[in-house]
Amino acid sequence: QQTGGGLEKLAQKFPEMISQMQETQYQALGKMKKGVAPFMKMLPDSKEKELLELSIDMQDDYTYYYVKSNEMQNLVQATAQKAMEKTLKTVLDKVAKDPNKMVTYEEFFNTWMDTTEPMMIELYRSPAFGKLQAESMAVSTSIKNRFEKQLEILLEPLPIAPRSEIDELNAIIHELRGKIRNLEKMVDTQDEQKSSDTTSTTTKRGKTK
């Protein structure tokens, strides 16, 4: 029983241990980054230096993303565990009131769903979870941007249009399309005005005759 209790406690603390390990790794990478920074400044500006800086920053972002993702997972697991404990208590209370009644799997599942759903919704709406989600989204965007920049530098010697130039061209095309639509509207308005003026003039001449 002692062994079983020890294993149960270890299982409960395991997510926290993983989170602490990742946090320690993130802090170690931060210290390493600070230690390398003076040497990076000594290197002359070049594509190789830029690639190295991007790689270091990406590794830092990856670790930070894992830390935040693990914190979110811990919140979900803790809420799920509380929901299961509450479900079991509800089912046991029903059995205690009527020992002869058999609780079916469907009843247990519905009780679990009715208990878990509002608790999860409350978690997802909580400021703590929202903050972690926003931080994860921000760092994932940073990873994407750094990767695209790294890829752009690597593909620069090749006859391939980089992403930044394609995005710039798309923006120019979108702007030109808007200007063309406005010009077409102006021309249509002028044509309608001319047609209206011609009709009015013809009508007046007819009345004069």
C-alpha positions as CSV (number, residue, x, y, z in Angstrom):
1,Q,0.0,0.0,0.0
2,Q,2.9,2.4,0.8
3,T,4.4,1.6,-2.6
4,G,1.1,2.2,-4.3
5,G,0.6,5.5,-2.5
6,G,4.2,6.6,-3.4
7,L,3.6,5.8,-7.0
8,E,0.3,7.7,-7.0
9,K,2.0,10.8,-5.5
10,L,4.8,10.5,-8.0
11,A,2.3,10.3,-10.8
12,Q,0.6,13.5,-9.5
13,K,3.9,15.3,-9.2
14,F,5.3,14.1,-12.6
15,P,3.7,17.0,-14.7
16,E,5.1,19.5,-12.2
17,M,8.5,17.9,-12.4
18,I,8.5,18.0,-16.2
19,S,7.5,21.7,-16.0
20,Q,10.3,22.5,-13.6
21,M,12.8,20.7,-15.9
22,Q,11.7,22.7,-18.9
23,E,11.8,25.9,-16.9
24,T,15.3,25.1,-15.8
25,Q,16.3,24.4,-19.4
26,Y,14.8,27.7,-20.5
27,Q,16.7,29.5,-17.8
28,A,20.0,27.7,-18.7
29,L,19.5,28.7,-22.4
30,G,18.9,32.3,-21.3
31,K,22.2,32.3,-19.4
32,M,24.0,30.7,-22.3
33,K,22.5,33.4,-24.6
34,K,23.8,36.2,-22.4
35,G,27.2,34.5,-22.1
36,V,27.5,34.2,-25.9
37,A,26.2,37.8,-26.6
38,P,29.6,39.6,-26.2
39,F,31.3,37.1,-28.6
40,M,28.4,37.6,-31.1
41,K,29.0,41.3,-31.1
42,M,32.7,40.7,-32.0
43,L,31.7,38.9,-35.1
44,P,31.5,41.0,-38.3
45,D,28.0,41.5,-39.8
46,S,27.3,38.7,-42.3
47,K,24.6,36.3,-43.4
48,E,26.3,33.5,-41.4
49,K,26.1,35.7,-38.3
50,E,22.5,36.5,-38.9
51,L,21.7,32.8,-39.4
52,L,23.4,31.9,-36.2
53,E,21.5,34.6,-34.2
54,L,18.2,33.4,-35.7
55,S,19.1,29.8,-34.7
56,I,19.8,30.8,-31.1
57,D,16.7,32.9,-30.9
58,M,14.6,30.1,-32.4
59,Q,15.9,27.6,-29.9
60,D,15.1,30.0,-27.1
61,D,11.5,30.4,-28.5
62,Y,11.1,26.7,-28.9
63,T,12.0,26.1,-25.2
64,Y,9.7,28.9,-24.1
65,Y,6.9,27.5,-26.2
66,Y,7.3,24.1,-24.6
67,V,7.2,25.7,-21.1
68,K,4.0,27.6,-21.8
69,S,2.4,24.6,-23.5
70,N,3.2,22.4,-20.6
71,E,1.8,24.9,-18.1
72,M,-1.5,24.9,-20.2
73,Q,-1.5,21.1,-20.2
74,N,-1.0,21.1,-16.4
75,L,-4.0,23.3,-15.9
76,V,-6.1,21.1,-18.2
77,Q,-5.0,17.9,-16.4
78,A,-5.6,19.4,-12.9
79,T,-9.1,20.5,-14.0
80,A,-9.8,17.1,-15.5
81,Q,-8.7,15.4,-12.3
82,K,-10.9,17.6,-10.2
83,A,-13.8,16.9,-12.5
84,M,-13.3,13.1,-12.2
85,E,-13.1,13.3,-8.4
86,K,-16.3,15.3,-8.4
87,T,-18.0,12.8,-10.7
88,L,-17.0,9.8,-8.6
89,K,-18.3,11.6,-5.5
90,T,-21.6,12.3,-7.2
91,V,-21.9,8.6,-8.3
92,L,-20.9,7.3,-4.9
93,D,-23.5,9.5,-3.2
94,K,-26.2,8.1,-5.5
95,V,-25.1,4.5,-4.7
96,A,-25.1,5.3,-1.0
97,K,-28.6,6.6,-1.1
98,D,-29.8,3.5,-3.0
99,P,-27.4,0.5,-2.7
100,N,-29.6,-1.7,-4.8
101,K,-29.4,0.6,-7.8
102,M,-26.8,-0.2,-10.5
103,V,-25.1,2.8,-12.1
104,T,-24.8,2.1,-15.8
105,Y,-21.9,3.3,-18.0
106,E,-24.2,5.7,-19.8
107,E,-25.2,7.3,-16.5
108,F,-21.6,7.6,-15.4
109,F,-20.6,9.1,-18.7
110,N,-23.4,11.6,-18.7
111,T,-22.5,12.6,-15.1
112,W,-18.9,13.0,-16.1
113,M,-19.8,15.1,-19.1
114,D,-22.2,17.3,-17.1
115,T,-19.5,17.8,-14.5
116,T,-16.5,18.3,-16.8
117,E,-17.9,20.6,-19.4
118,P,-18.7,23.7,-17.2
119,M,-15.4,23.2,-15.4
120,M,-13.4,23.2,-18.6
121,I,-15.3,26.2,-20.0
122,E,-14.5,28.1,-16.8
123,L,-10.9,27.1,-17.2
124,Y,-10.7,28.3,-20.9
125,R,-12.3,31.6,-19.9
126,S,-10.0,32.2,-17.0
127,P,-7.4,35.0,-17.2
128,A,-4.6,32.5,-16.3
129,F,-5.3,30.2,-19.2
130,G,-6.0,33.1,-21.6
131,K,-2.6,34.6,-20.7
132,L,-0.8,31.3,-21.4
133,Q,-2.7,30.9,-24.6
134,A,-1.7,34.4,-25.8
135,E,1.9,33.9,-24.8
136,S,2.0,30.6,-26.7
137,M,0.4,32.2,-29.8
138,A,2.9,35.1,-29.7
139,V,6.0,32.9,-29.4
140,S,4.7,30.5,-32.2
141,T,4.3,33.5,-34.5
142,S,7.9,34.5,-33.6
143,I,9.1,31.1,-34.4
144,K,7.3,31.2,-37.8
145,N,8.7,34.6,-38.6
146,R,12.3,33.6,-37.7
147,F,12.0,30.4,-39.7
148,E,10.8,32.3,-42.8
149,K,13.6,34.8,-42.4
150,Q,16.2,32.0,-42.0
151,L,14.8,30.2,-45.1
152,E,14.8,33.5,-47.1
153,I,18.6,33.9,-46.3
154,L,19.4,30.3,-47.3
155,L,17.5,30.6,-50.6
156,E,18.9,34.1,-51.4
157,P,21.6,32.7,-53.8
158,L,19.0,30.7,-55.7
159,P,16.7,32.3,-58.4
160,I,13.6,32.1,-56.1
161,A,11.6,35.1,-55.0
162,P,11.7,35.4,-51.2
163,R,8.6,35.5,-49.1
164,S,9.0,39.2,-48.2
165,E,9.1,40.3,-51.9
166,I,6.0,38.1,-52.7
167,D,4.1,39.7,-49.8
168,E,5.2,43.2,-51.0
169,L,4.0,42.4,-54.5
170,N,0.7,41.1,-53.2
171,A,0.2,44.3,-51.2
172,I,1.0,46.4,-54.3
173,I,-1.4,44.3,-56.5
174,H,-4.2,44.7,-53.9
175,E,-3.6,48.4,-53.8
176,L,-3.7,48.7,-57.6
177,R,-6.9,46.7,-57.8
178,G,-8.5,49.1,-55.4
179,K,-7.4,52.1,-57.5
180,I,-8.7,50.4,-60.7
181,R,-12.1,49.8,-59.1
182,N,-12.3,53.4,-58.0
183,L,-11.4,54.6,-61.5
184,E,-14.0,52.3,-63.0
185,K,-16.6,53.7,-60.7
186,M,-15.6,57.3,-61.6
187,V,-15.9,56.4,-65.4
188,D,-19.3,54.8,-64.9
189,T,-20.5,57.8,-63.0
190,Q,-19.3,60.2,-65.7
191,D,-20.9,58.1,-68.4
192,E,-24.2,58.1,-66.5
193,Q,-24.0,61.8,-66.1
194,K,-23.2,62.3,-69.9
195,S,-26.1,60.1,-70.8
196,S,-28.4,62.0,-68.5
197,D,-27.3,65.3,-69.9
198,T,-27.8,64.1,-73.5
199,T,-31.3,62.8,-72.7
200,S,-32.2,66.1,-71.1
201,T,-31.0,68.1,-74.1
202,T,-32.9,65.9,-76.6
203,T,-36.1,66.3,-74.6
204,K,-35.7,70.1,-74.5
205,R,-35.2,70.3,-78.3
206,G,-38.2,68.1,-78.9
207,K,-40.4,70.5,-76.8
208,T,-39.0,73.6,-78.6
209,K,-40.1,72.1,-82.0
